[in-house]
Amino acid sequence: SAPEETIHEVKLARPAKRNALPMETIRALADLFESIEQSDGSAIAVSALGHDFSLGADISDLDPETVSDPAKLAEQVQALVASIRDCPLPVVAVVQGRAYGAGFLICLGADLIVASNDATFAIPEANLGIPVAGYTTTLLPRIIGERRARAWLFTGTDIGVETAAEAGFVTKTAPPDTLEDGLNNL
């Protein structure tokens, strides 16, 4: 018989804030992914409580210095994306609702994305006047192609799950109540 699979779950758990991520959480997630060893299990699933995967960095949490220096935030998010990409175990993002900004970047770092039929993705930085972070400008074109990546990056528009799947960004879609099954049937 096949050995038992150990899938560790990392849950974003601020549903009242739509899983907006404070800086300390972004740092803690990066540290967590950096600490994972090949022998720790079979895979890591990143999911979220509530209606949305994550609306990105929690702007209200940022200290005034970081707000005036967006490069600081970009650096932290970049470290998180790098830690997910370098993780020795496969990382699966399990996405419902909106994955915006840093939430989008967690998906960008992940190896696979299982998304609910109502999921939307966006990189709203362009509209907010914030530099796009986390290797987005190099990774996204490799995954979905250069022209499409430019459109997503320059417009900051909402990307529906069908478009994201057709582009090769989303691995698999599933009805919201069967997301966990989707994870098991990759």
C-alpha positions in Angstrom: 0.0 0.0 0.0 1.1 3.6 -0.7 2.7 5.5 2.2 0.3 7.8 4.1 0.5 11.4 2.6 1.0 14.2 5.1 -0.4 17.4 3.8 0.2 20.3 6.2 -2.4 23.1 6.2 -1.5 26.8 6.5 -4.7 28.7 7.1 -5.1 32.5 6.7 -7.5 33.2 9.6 -8.6 36.8 9.7 -12.0 36.4 7.9 -13.4 39.7 9.5 -10.5 41.5 7.7 -11.0 39.4 4.5 -7.6 37.8 5.4 -5.7 41.1 4.8 -2.2 40.3 6.0 -0.3 42.4 8.6 3.4 42.8 8.0 4.2 40.5 10.9 2.1 37.7 9.3 3.8 38.2 5.9 7.2 37.8 7.8 5.9 34.9 9.8 4.7 33.1 6.7 8.1 33.6 5.0 9.9 32.2 8.1 7.5 29.2 8.1 8.1 28.3 4.5 11.9 28.8 4.9 11.8 26.3 7.9 10.2 23.5 6.0 12.3 20.4 5.2 11.8 17.8 2.5 11.2 15.2 5.3 8.4 17.2 6.8 5.6 15.7 4.7 4.1 15.4 1.2 2.8 18.9 0.5 1.6 22.2 2.0 -1.9 23.5 1.4 -2.4 27.3 1.9 -6.1 28.1 2.4 -8.2 30.7 4.1 -11.2 31.1 6.4 -14.2 33.2 5.3 -15.3 34.4 1.9 -12.0 35.6 0.5 -8.5 34.0 0.2 -6.8 37.4 0.9 -7.2 41.0 0.0 -3.5 41.5 0.3 -1.4 43.4 2.7 -3.3 45.1 5.5 -2.7 48.7 4.7 -4.3 49.8 8.0 -1.6 47.8 9.8 1.4 49.4 8.1 3.4 51.8 10.1 3.7 55.3 8.5 7.3 54.7 7.5 6.3 51.6 5.4 3.4 53.5 3.8 5.8 56.2 2.7 8.3 53.6 1.6 6.4 51.0 -0.5 9.8 49.3 -1.3 9.8 48.0 2.3 6.5 46.2 1.8 7.6 45.0 -1.6 10.7 43.5 0.0 8.7 41.6 2.6 6.3 40.2 0.1 9.2 39.3 -2.2 10.7 37.3 0.6 7.4 35.5 1.1 7.1 34.6 -2.6 10.8 33.4 -2.7 10.2 31.2 0.4 7.2 29.6 -1.1 9.0 29.0 -4.4 12.0 27.6 -2.6 10.0 25.3 -0.3 11.1 21.7 -0.9 7.5 20.4 -0.7 4.9 21.2 -3.3 2.8 24.2 -2.2 -0.9 24.3 -3.2 -3.0 27.4 -2.9 -6.6 26.6 -2.2 -8.5 29.8 -3.2 -12.0 31.0 -2.7 -13.3 34.5 -3.3 -10.7 37.2 -3.9 -6.9 36.8 -4.0 -5.6 40.3 -4.4 -2.2 41.9 -4.0 -0.2 39.8 -1.5 -2.9 37.1 -1.8 -2.3 37.0 -5.5 1.4 36.7 -4.9 1.0 33.8 -2.5 -0.7 32.1 -5.5 2.1 33.2 -7.8 4.6 31.5 -5.6 2.6 28.3 -5.2 3.2 25.2 -7.4 -0.5 24.6 -8.0 -3.7 26.5 -7.5 -7.1 24.9 -6.8 -9.7 27.7 -7.1 -13.4 27.9 -6.5 -15.7 28.8 -9.4 -16.2 32.2 -7.7 -12.5 33.1 -7.3 -11.1 36.3 -8.7 -7.5 37.4 -8.8 -6.0 40.9 -9.1 -2.8 42.9 -8.8 -4.4 46.2 -7.8 -1.0 47.8 -7.1 -1.1 49.6 -10.5 -4.3 51.4 -9.5 -2.9 52.2 -6.1 0.4 53.7 -7.3 2.4 51.0 -5.5 5.3 49.3 -7.2 4.5 45.7 -8.1 6.4 43.3 -5.8 7.4 39.7 -5.4 9.0 38.8 -8.7 5.6 39.4 -10.4 7.2 41.0 -13.4 9.4 38.0 -14.0 7.3 35.1 -12.8 3.9 36.0 -14.2 5.0 36.3 -17.9 6.7 32.9 -17.6 3.4 31.3 -16.4 0.9 33.1 -18.6 2.8 34.8 -21.4 4.2 38.3 -21.7 1.3 40.2 -23.3 -1.3 38.8 -21.0 0.9 39.5 -18.0 1.3 43.1 -19.1 -2.5 43.4 -19.4 -3.0 42.0 -15.9 -0.2 44.1 -14.4 -1.0 47.4 -16.1 -4.8 47.4 -15.6 -5.0 45.9 -12.1 -8.4 44.6 -13.3 -10.2 41.6 -11.7 -9.3 38.3 -13.4 -12.1 35.7 -13.3 -11.3 32.1 -12.5 -12.0 30.9 -16.1 -9.6 33.5 -17.5 -7.0 32.5 -14.9 -7.4 28.8 -15.6 -7.3 29.3 -19.4 -4.1 31.4 -18.9 -2.5 28.5 -17.0 -2.4 30.4 -13.7 -5.0 28.3 -12.0 -4.4 24.5 -12.1 -7.9 23.3 -11.3 -11.4 24.8 -10.5 -14.0 23.3 -8.3 -17.3 24.4 -6.8 -16.7 26.3 -3.5 -18.0 23.4 -1.3 -15.8 20.8 -2.9 -12.5 22.7 -2.8 -10.9 20.3 -0.4 -11.9 17.4 -2.7 -10.3 19.3 -5.6 -7.1 19.3 -3.6 -7.3 15.5 -3.1 -7.9 14.9 -6.8 -5.1 16.9 -8.3 
